[in-house]
Amino acid sequence: MKLKQLLQSIEVENNIDLSGLEVTGISYHSQKVEKGHLFVCVRGYKTDGHKYLADAVKRGAEVAVVEEIQQDVDVPQVVVANSRKALAQLGAAYYNYPSEKMHMIGITATNGKTTTSYMANAILENQGHKTGLIGTVTIKNGDQSIPADLTTPESLDLQKYLNDMVKNDVSHVTMEVSSAALELHRVEEVDYNIVTLNNMSREHMEMHGTFEKYFEAKSSLIRNASENSHAVLNLDDPYSASLVDQTKAQVISFGLNNNSGHIHCKNLDLTTGRGRFTVEILKPFSASGIDYKPSEFFVELAVPGLHSVYNAMVAITIGLLSGVSIPTIQKTLKEFTGVPRRFEFIYEDEFKVVDDHFANPGNINVTLQTLDFMDYNNLHLVYAIRGQRGAVINQENAEVVVDWASRLGLKEVIATRSNSHTTPKDEVTDDEVQAFLDVMDKAGIKVHLYDELPDAILEGLSRANTNDLVLLAGCQGMDYGAGIALDRLNKENVEVK
């Protein structure tokens, strides 16, 4: 591609004659540079791509995009204000703006992005569309899938994936959009047809610093949406609801508790843990050539949890906006079995065992609220304390548990540091343990603290009586919990009193 043509997609801050130059590709990692590449020096949280420009030139880079001219590097350097933003713009231009050629759906939330994305993808696929999926678990291009490294890929990689999908005749793409992706301009040049924000709670403070900055990043997906797109907003969440009049997009709002929006979830039954409810279209709207008038239809979910009901409401709305038939939506959600570790029933016999991510106050609140709807005798909570996330998040997580404790009859908690099941970046510190213990002690809740995850899980299972519920709760440390619990249950036949 002619370099001059490519550079028309960015704002260049210096005068430089690059006429006649061509590039064979773009790279931002020096070890992936090939001869004739344009190398973009991006700044990260831990390193700075400018340090690797000399190495990139040795490997064949013939021109660079920089934020500051690098001395003693013999290569033309194009100066920009923000090289991450420039990388996104260059990538989109290089691959000829692939997102404009497909039906693009961007899903963000503190909790539920993955499940909602998979639900929406399943609905679209069952309608007969060839789909793409970009998220935490996998990158799916039609029938092909590869593991994902990031929730949302770096901008250049994202544009390549989208271009590959265009070549593969994919028509609809559902993608998780993380706050990091929004702040770091990874999705800068994605042209969305539908954007959604389901919920907001404290998370990723180590990256954003304050909740206000986190919300600013997250909400930019909605605020920056075009007038040609739809924004799906949850009126039960105050942060999502606050964006109703903060976007050019056509807003379609929904609620369970709030029935002032376009779509309402009524007659919710969660007694078994799996939602059954009626979707009520309250206000008419049009999309994909279909006029939706006030009406209602029944939905039965295969996946458990109150949060799954909210996720389903987003996926249902995406389906309607994409022209999917109501019977297809109903059938898909009745068969959709979910994503691992999102309020997942891993054992249902004399007693039940639920495995849940239990990551932050918002996620924990919805999980415990689901338990309040359910029928069981006693709750046994096995909690893996979060590591390397600071004392504050562990204090806040504990406070949510305390808020629900009396209602759920929770007087004791089994906690673990998961020493052998965490990496150094997730290792639980003494301060994090103490923050959790202090909140529990103040509330009069007894904590049985174990260093090792298997010991804590065995304690929880051994306490379970008929019709009880054991909740394996937590993030990194508890990722191995289901396997440990099932191995114990299957091989040793835990005695049920």
C-alpha positions as CSV (number, residue, x, y, z in Angstrom):
1,M,0.0,0.0,0.0
2,K,1.2,3.5,-0.8
3,L,2.3,5.1,2.5
4,K,1.0,8.5,1.6
5,Q,-2.5,6.9,1.1
6,L,-2.3,5.1,4.4
7,L,-1.2,8.2,6.4
8,Q,-4.3,10.0,5.3
9,S,-6.2,8.2,8.0
10,I,-4.2,9.9,10.8
11,E,-3.2,13.4,11.9
12,V,0.5,13.9,11.3
13,E,2.2,16.6,13.4
14,N,5.5,17.0,11.5
15,N,6.4,17.9,7.9
16,I,8.0,14.9,6.3
17,D,8.2,13.9,2.6
18,L,7.2,10.2,2.2
19,S,6.1,10.4,-1.4
20,G,6.8,7.2,-3.3
21,L,7.2,5.0,-0.3
22,E,5.2,1.8,0.1
23,V,4.7,-0.4,3.1
24,T,4.2,-4.2,3.1
25,G,2.4,-4.2,6.4
26,I,2.0,-2.7,9.9
27,S,3.4,-3.9,13.2
28,Y,3.6,-2.7,16.8
29,H,5.7,-5.5,18.3
30,S,9.3,-5.4,17.1
31,Q,9.7,-9.2,17.0
32,K,6.8,-9.3,14.4
33,V,8.4,-6.8,12.1
34,E,9.0,-7.9,8.5
35,K,10.8,-6.1,5.7
36,G,9.0,-3.1,4.5
37,H,6.8,-2.7,7.6
38,L,5.5,0.5,9.1
39,F,6.3,0.2,12.9
40,V,4.0,2.0,15.3
41,C,5.6,2.8,18.7
42,V,2.8,2.4,21.3
43,R,3.1,3.2,25.0
44,G,1.8,0.6,27.4
45,Y,1.5,0.4,31.2
46,K,4.7,-1.6,31.6
47,T,6.8,-0.8,28.5
48,D,7.2,1.8,25.7
49,G,7.4,0.8,22.1
50,H,9.7,3.7,21.4
51,K,12.5,1.7,23.1
52,Y,12.2,-1.0,20.5
53,L,12.3,1.1,17.4
54,A,16.0,0.5,16.7
55,D,15.3,-3.3,16.9
56,A,12.3,-2.9,14.6
57,V,14.5,-1.1,12.0
58,K,17.1,-3.9,12.2
59,R,14.3,-6.4,11.4
60,G,13.2,-4.4,8.3
61,A,10.9,-1.6,9.4
62,E,11.3,1.3,6.8
63,V,9.2,4.0,8.5
64,A,7.9,4.6,12.1
65,V,5.0,6.3,13.8
66,V,6.1,7.9,17.0
67,E,5.0,10.4,19.6
68,E,8.5,11.7,20.0
69,I,11.4,11.6,17.5
70,Q,13.9,9.0,18.4
71,Q,17.5,10.1,17.9
72,D,20.1,7.9,16.3
73,V,17.5,5.8,14.4
74,D,18.0,6.0,10.7
75,V,14.4,5.7,9.5
76,P,11.7,8.3,8.6
77,Q,9.5,9.1,11.7
78,V,6.0,10.3,11.5
79,V,5.0,12.2,14.7
80,V,1.4,11.9,16.1
81,A,-0.2,13.0,19.3
82,N,-1.3,9.5,20.3
83,S,0.3,6.5,18.7
84,R,-2.3,4.0,20.1
85,K,-5.1,6.0,18.4
86,A,-3.0,6.2,15.3
87,L,-2.5,2.4,15.3
88,A,-6.2,1.9,15.4
89,Q,-6.8,4.3,12.5
90,L,-3.9,2.9,10.4
91,G,-5.1,-0.7,11.0
92,A,-8.7,0.1,9.9
93,A,-7.4,1.9,6.8
94,Y,-4.9,-0.9,5.9
95,Y,-7.7,-3.5,6.1
96,N,-10.2,-1.3,4.3
97,Y,-12.5,-0.7,7.2
98,P,-13.9,-4.2,7.6
99,S,-16.4,-3.4,10.4
100,E,-18.4,-1.3,8.0
101,K,-19.1,-4.5,6.0
102,M,-20.7,-6.5,8.8
103,H,-23.4,-6.1,11.5
104,M,-21.3,-5.2,14.5
105,I,-22.5,-5.6,18.1
106,G,-20.4,-4.2,21.0
107,I,-21.2,-5.4,24.5
108,T,-19.8,-3.9,27.7
109,A,-20.6,-4.2,31.4
110,T,-18.7,-4.8,34.6
111,N,-20.3,-8.3,34.8
112,G,-21.8,-10.6,32.2
113,K,-20.0,-9.5,29.0
114,T,-19.0,-13.0,28.1
115,T,-22.3,-14.7,28.8
116,T,-24.3,-12.0,27.0
117,S,-21.9,-12.2,24.0
118,Y,-22.4,-16.0,23.8
119,M,-26.1,-15.7,24.2
120,A,-26.4,-13.1,21.4
121,N,-24.1,-15.1,19.1
122,A,-26.2,-18.2,19.6
123,I,-29.4,-16.3,18.8
124,L,-27.9,-14.9,15.6
125,E,-26.4,-18.2,14.6
126,N,-29.7,-20.1,15.1
127,Q,-31.4,-17.5,12.9
128,G,-29.1,-18.8,10.1
129,H,-26.4,-16.0,10.1
130,K,-22.8,-16.8,9.8
131,T,-21.3,-15.2,12.9
132,G,-18.1,-14.0,14.4
133,L,-17.4,-13.7,18.1
134,I,-14.6,-11.7,19.8
135,G,-14.2,-12.0,23.5
136,T,-12.4,-13.2,26.7
137,V,-12.6,-16.9,25.9
138,T,-12.2,-17.2,22.1
139,I,-12.2,-15.5,18.7
140,K,-14.7,-17.2,16.4
141,N,-14.7,-16.7,12.7
142,G,-17.6,-18.8,11.3
143,D,-16.8,-22.4,12.1
144,Q,-13.2,-21.6,13.0
145,S,-12.0,-20.6,16.6
146,I,-8.8,-19.6,18.2
147,P,-8.1,-18.8,21.9
148,A,-8.2,-15.2,22.9
149,D,-5.3,-13.4,24.6
150,L,-7.2,-10.3,25.6
151,T,-10.9,-9.5,26.3
152,T,-10.6,-7.2,23.3
153,P,-7.6,-7.6,21.0
154,E,-5.1,-4.8,20.3
155,S,-6.5,-2.6,17.5
156,L,-4.3,-3.8,14.7
157,D,-5.1,-7.5,15.5
158,L,-8.8,-6.7,15.9
159,Q,-8.9,-5.1,12.4
160,K,-7.1,-8.2,10.9
161,Y,-9.6,-10.5,12.6
162,L,-12.5,-8.5,11.3
163,N,-11.0,-8.5,7.8
164,D,-10.6,-12.3,8.0
165,M,-14.3,-12.5,8.9
166,V,-15.3,-10.4,5.9
167,K,-13.3,-12.7,3.7
168,N,-15.1,-15.7,5.3
169,D,-18.5,-14.1,4.5
170,V,-19.4,-13.5,8.2
171,S,-22.4,-11.2,8.4
172,H,-22.8,-10.6,12.2
173,V,-20.1,-10.1,14.8
174,T,-20.6,-9.9,18.5
175,M,-17.7,-8.6,20.6
176,E,-16.9,-8.0,24.2
177,V,-15.6,-4.4,24.7
178,S,-13.5,-4.0,27.8
179,S,-12.8,-0.7,29.6
180,A,-9.1,-1.2,28.8
181,A,-9.9,-1.5,25.1
182,L,-11.9,1.7,25.2
183,E,-9.3,3.7,27.2
184,L,-6.4,2.4,25.0
185,H,-8.2,3.1,21.7
186,R,-8.3,-0.6,20.6
187,V,-11.9,-0.2,19.2
188,E,-11.4,3.3,18.0
189,E,-12.4,2.6,14.4
190,V,-15.1,0.0,14.8
191,D,-18.4,0.9,13.2
192,Y,-21.1,-0.5,15.5
193,N,-24.7,-1.2,14.7
194,I,-25.6,-2.0,18.3
195,V,-23.9,-1.1,21.6
196,T,-24.9,-2.2,25.1
197,L,-24.0,-1.4,28.7
198,N,-25.8,-3.6,31.2
199,N,-24.3,-2.8,34.6
200,M,-21.5,-1.0,36.4
201,S,-19.7,-1.6,39.7
202,R,-16.2,-1.2,41.1
203,E,-13.6,-3.1,39.1
204,H,-10.2,-2.5,37.5
205,M,-9.2,0.2,39.9
206,E,-5.6,-0.9,39.4
207,M,-5.9,0.3,35.8
208,H,-8.2,3.3,36.0
209,G,-7.5,4.7,39.4
210,T,-11.0,5.8,40.3
211,F,-14.5,4.6,39.6
212,E,-15.3,7.8,37.8
213,K,-12.5,7.2,35.3
214,Y,-13.6,3.6,34.9
215,F,-17.2,4.7,34.2
216,E,-15.9,7.4,31.8
217,A,-14.0,4.7,29.8
218,K,-16.8,2.2,29.9
219,S,-19.6,4.6,29.0
220,S,-17.7,6.0,26.0
221,L,-18.9,3.0,24.0
222,I,-22.5,4.5,24.4
223,R,-21.6,8.2,24.4
224,N,-19.6,7.9,21.2
225,A,-22.1,5.7,19.3
226,S,-23.4,7.1,16.0
227,E,-26.9,8.2,15.2
228,N,-27.2,5.2,12.9
229,S,-26.8,2.7,15.7
230,H,-28.9,1.4,18.6
231,A,-27.9,1.6,22.3
232,V,-29.4,-1.0,24.6
233,L,-29.5,0.4,28.2
234,N,-30.6,-1.2,31.5
235,L,-32.9,1.2,33.5
236,D,-32.4,-0.9,36.7
237,D,-28.7,0.1,36.7
238,P,-28.3,3.8,37.6
239,Y,-25.1,4.2,35.5
240,S,-26.6,2.6,32.4
241,A,-29.8,4.6,32.9
242,S,-27.8,7.8,33.1
243,L,-26.7,7.4,29.5
244,V,-30.2,7.4,28.0
245,D,-29.9,11.1,26.9
246,Q,-26.1,11.0,26.5
247,T,-25.8,9.4,23.1
248,K,-26.7,10.1,19.5
249,A,-27.7,6.4,19.1
250,Q,-31.4,5.3,19.1
251,V,-31.9,4.1,22.7
252,I,-33.8,0.9,23.5
253,S,-34.2,0.6,27.2
254,F,-35.3,-2.3,29.4
255,G,-35.8,-3.2,33.0
256,L,-37.0,-5.8,35.5
257,N,-37.9,-3.5,38.3
258,N,-38.3,-0.4,36.1
259,N,-41.2,-0.7,33.5
260,S,-40.8,2.8,32.0
261,G,-38.6,1.6,29.1
262,H,-39.3,-0.1,25.8
263,I,-39.0,-3.6,27.1
264,H,-40.0,-5.1,30.5
265,C,-39.3,-8.4,32.2
266,K,-42.4,-9.4,34.2
267,N,-43.6,-12.4,36.2
268,L,-40.0,-13.5,37.0
269,D,-39.8,-17.0,38.6
270,L,-36.4,-17.9,40.0
271,T,-37.4,-20.6,42.5
272,T,-35.3,-23.2,40.8
273,G,-32.4,-20.8,40.1
274,R,-33.2,-20.8,36.4
275,G,-35.3,-17.8,35.2
276,R,-38.8,-18.1,33.7
277,F,-40.4,-14.8,32.7
278,T,-42.5,-12.8,30.3
279,V,-40.9,-10.3,28.0
280,E,-43.3,-7.3,27.5
281,I,-42.7,-4.9,24.7
282,L,-44.2,-1.7,26.1
283,K,-43.2,1.0,23.5
284,P,-43.2,0.4,19.8
285,F,-39.8,0.6,17.9
286,S,-38.5,-0.4,14.5
287,A,-35.3,-2.1,13.4
288,S,-34.1,-4.4,10.6
289,G,-37.3,-3.6,8.7
290,I,-39.5,-4.9,11.5
291,D,-42.1,-2.8,13.4
292,Y,-42.4,-4.0,17.0
293,K,-45.7,-3.2,18.6
294,P,-46.8,-3.6,22.2
295,S,-46.9,-7.4,22.8
296,E,-45.4,-10.1,25.0
297,F,-43.8,-13.5,24.9
298,F,-42.5,-16.1,27.3
299,V,-38.9,-17.0,27.9
300,E,-37.4,-19.9,29.8
301,L,-33.6,-20.0,30.6
302,A,-31.4,-23.0,30.8
303,V,-28.7,-21.0,32.6
304,P,-29.3,-20.0,36.3
305,G,-29.0,-16.8,38.1
306,L,-30.6,-13.4,38.3
307,H,-27.7,-12.0,36.4
308,S,-28.5,-14.4,33.6
309,V,-32.0,-12.8,33.3
310,Y,-30.4,-9.4,32.8
311,N,-27.9,-10.8,30.3
312,A,-30.8,-12.5,28.5
313,M,-32.7,-9.2,28.3
314,V,-29.8,-7.7,26.5
315,A,-29.4,-10.6,24.2
316,I,-33.1,-10.7,23.5
317,T,-33.1,-7.0,22.6
318,I,-30.0,-7.5,20.4
319,G,-31.9,-10.3,18.7
320,L,-35.0,-8.2,18.1
321,L,-32.9,-5.3,16.8
322,S,-31.1,-7.7,14.4
323,G,-34.4,-9.1,13.0
324,V,-34.3,-12.5,14.7
325,S,-37.7,-14.2,15.0
326,I,-39.2,-14.5,18.5
327,P,-39.5,-18.3,18.3
328,T,-35.7,-18.5,17.5
329,I,-34.9,-16.3,20.5
330,Q,-37.1,-18.5,22.8
331,K,-35.7,-21.8,21.5
332,T,-32.1,-20.5,21.8
333,L,-32.3,-19.3,25.4
334,K,-34.1,-22.5,26.5
335,E,-31.1,-24.5,25.1
336,F,-28.2,-22.2,25.9
337,T,-26.2,-23.8,28.6
338,G,-24.0,-20.9,29.5
339,V,-20.3,-20.1,30.1
340,P,-18.2,-21.8,32.8
341,R,-18.0,-20.1,36.2
342,R,-21.0,-17.8,35.7
343,F,-23.4,-19.1,38.4
344,E,-22.8,-22.6,37.0
345,F,-24.6,-25.6,38.6
346,I,-21.8,-28.2,38.7
347,Y,-23.7,-30.7,40.9
348,E,-27.4,-31.3,41.5
349,D,-28.2,-34.3,43.6
350,E,-28.9,-34.5,47.3
351,F,-27.6,-31.0,47.6
352,K,-26.5,-28.4,45.0
353,V,-23.1,-27.0,44.2
354,V,-22.8,-23.7,42.4
355,D,-19.6,-22.3,40.9
356,D,-19.5,-18.5,40.6
357,H,-16.9,-15.9,39.5
358,F,-17.8,-13.7,42.5
359,A,-15.4,-11.0,41.4
360,N,-16.6,-7.6,42.6
361,P,-19.4,-6.0,44.6
362,G,-21.8,-5.8,41.7
363,N,-21.3,-9.4,40.7
364,I,-21.5,-10.6,44.3
365,N,-24.7,-8.7,45.0
366,V,-26.5,-10.2,42.0
367,T,-25.3,-13.7,42.8
368,L,-26.5,-13.5,46.4
369,Q,-29.7,-11.9,45.3
370,T,-30.3,-14.9,43.1
371,L,-29.8,-17.2,46.1
372,D,-32.5,-15.2,47.9
373,F,-35.0,-16.2,45.2
374,M,-34.1,-19.9,45.4
375,D,-35.5,-22.7,47.5
376,Y,-32.8,-24.6,49.6
377,N,-32.2,-25.3,53.3
378,N,-28.8,-24.0,54.3
379,L,-26.0,-22.0,52.4
380,H,-22.4,-23.0,52.7
381,L,-20.1,-20.3,51.3
382,V,-16.5,-21.2,50.3
383,Y,-14.8,-18.0,49.2
384,A,-11.4,-17.6,47.6
385,I,-10.1,-14.2,48.7
386,R,-8.9,-12.0,45.8
387,G,-5.2,-11.6,45.5
388,Q,-3.1,-8.6,44.3
389,R,-6.2,-6.4,43.9
390,G,-5.7,-4.5,47.2
391,A,-7.4,-4.4,50.6
392,V,-10.2,-2.1,49.4
393,I,-11.8,-4.5,46.9
394,N,-11.7,-7.3,49.5
395,Q,-13.2,-5.1,52.1
396,E,-16.0,-4.1,49.7
397,N,-16.6,-7.7,48.6
398,A,-16.9,-8.7,52.3
399,E,-19.3,-5.9,53.0
400,V,-21.7,-7.1,50.3
401,V,-21.6,-10.6,51.8
402,V,-22.4,-9.1,55.2
403,D,-25.3,-7.1,53.7
404,W,-26.9,-10.4,52.6
405,A,-25.8,-12.6,55.5
406,S,-28.8,-12.3,57.7
407,R,-31.3,-12.7,54.9
408,L,-29.5,-15.8,53.7
409,G,-28.9,-17.2,57.2
410,L,-25.2,-17.0,56.8
411,K,-23.4,-17.1,60.1
412,E,-20.1,-18.8,59.0
413,V,-17.9,-18.5,56.0
414,I,-15.2,-20.8,54.7
415,A,-12.4,-18.7,53.2
416,T,-9.1,-19.6,51.5
417,R,-5.9,-18.0,50.3
418,S,-5.7,-20.7,47.6
419,N,-1.9,-20.7,48.0
420,S,-1.1,-23.6,45.6
421,H,-3.7,-22.5,43.0
422,T,-2.6,-18.9,42.4
423,T,0.2,-17.4,40.4
424,P,2.5,-14.6,41.8
425,K,0.3,-12.0,40.2
426,D,-2.7,-13.3,42.1
427,E,-1.1,-14.2,45.4
428,V,-3.2,-13.1,48.4
429,T,-1.4,-10.7,50.7
430,D,-1.8,-10.5,54.5
431,D,-3.5,-7.1,54.1
432,E,-6.1,-8.5,51.7
433,V,-6.9,-11.3,54.1
434,Q,-7.1,-9.0,57.1
435,A,-9.4,-6.6,55.2
436,F,-11.8,-9.5,54.6
437,L,-11.5,-10.8,58.2
438,D,-12.1,-7.4,59.8
439,V,-15.4,-6.9,58.0
440,M,-16.6,-10.4,58.9
441,D,-15.5,-10.0,62.5
442,K,-17.3,-6.7,62.9
443,A,-20.5,-8.4,61.6
444,G,-20.1,-11.4,64.0
445,I,-19.6,-13.9,61.1
446,K,-17.2,-16.6,62.0
447,V,-14.5,-17.3,59.3
448,H,-12.8,-20.6,58.9
449,L,-9.6,-19.7,57.0
450,Y,-7.6,-22.2,55.0
451,D,-4.3,-21.8,53.2
452,E,-5.2,-24.3,50.6
453,L,-8.2,-24.4,48.2
454,P,-8.9,-28.2,48.4
455,D,-9.1,-28.1,52.2
456,A,-11.6,-25.3,52.1
457,I,-13.7,-27.0,49.5
458,L,-13.7,-30.3,51.4
459,E,-14.9,-28.5,54.5
460,G,-17.7,-26.9,52.6
461,L,-18.8,-30.2,51.0
462,S,-18.6,-32.1,54.3
463,R,-21.1,-29.6,55.9
464,A,-23.7,-30.1,53.2
465,N,-27.0,-31.8,54.2
466,T,-29.9,-32.8,52.0
467,N,-31.3,-29.8,50.0
468,D,-28.4,-27.5,51.0
469,L,-26.5,-25.3,48.6
470,V,-22.7,-25.0,48.5
471,L,-21.4,-21.9,46.7
472,L,-17.8,-22.0,45.4
473,A,-17.1,-18.3,45.1
474,G,-14.2,-16.3,43.9
475,C,-11.9,-15.4,41.0
476,Q,-8.4,-16.6,40.2
477,G,-8.0,-18.9,43.2
478,M,-11.4,-20.6,42.7
479,D,-10.8,-21.3,39.0
480,Y,-9.8,-24.8,40.0
481,G,-12.6,-25.2,42.5
482,A,-15.2,-27.0,40.3
483,G,-12.7,-29.7,39.3
484,I,-11.6,-30.2,42.9
485,A,-15.2,-30.4,44.1
486,L,-16.4,-32.8,41.4
487,D,-13.4,-35.1,41.9
488,R,-14.2,-35.3,45.6
489,L,-17.9,-35.8,44.9
490,N,-17.4,-38.4,42.2
491,K,-14.6,-40.5,43.7
492,E,-15.3,-40.4,47.4
493,N,-19.0,-40.1,47.5
494,V,-19.3,-37.4,50.2
495,E,-21.7,-38.5,52.9
496,V,-24.9,-36.6,52.9
497,K,-26.6,-36.4,56.3
